[in-house]
Amino acid sequence: MEIRRLGPDDASDYRALRIRALWEFPEAFTSSYDDDEKQPIEVWETRLAGEQSMFWGAYQGGQLCGMVGMERERRAKNRHKATVIGMYVSQEYFGTGMGRALIDALLACARELGIELLVLTVTEGNEVATNFYEAAGFRSFGIEPGAIKVDGRAYAKNHMYLELTPS
């Protein structure tokens, strides 16, 4: 397994895996399959080239099988924070440590950048994801009822945080 930061040249692989994630687990993401599937490749190239957003990929046998992103806050008063986004590991790699390797790469970079606080959301009821993030040190700080709607059904989001210490 190879974990590395993704760039504009990875846009096609990233888009394909993202679309798969949104199709398989629509309730796990705020983004939707229908919206993202329509986006031209240039949108993904730009996203992967950003300075405030960073993405990592897990490759197995030359194929992108997992991903995670981090968006740093832009305003001066909260630049010490970033949001973990778009975490996904292909189902055939569940339980292999791929997810942990991705989050470890993100955490190492966040510490290097001096980020002090990471936040994320998990759809309420997704115990696998909640347990995964808790094992990485994240803690819940509240539930947002009706945070997203998928096919007319409302889902709550569990807001979680992790305070980082510099490396």
PyMOL commands that set and color helices and strands:
alter all, ss='L'
color gray80, all
select helices_A, chain A and resi 8-24+26-28+33-37+41-49+76-78+91-93+98-112+127-135
alter helices_A, ss='H'
color red, helices_A
select strands_A, chain A and resi 2-5+53-60+63-72+81-89+117-123+139-150+153-163
alter strands_A, ss='S'
color yellow, strands_A
deselect
rebuild
show_as cartoon
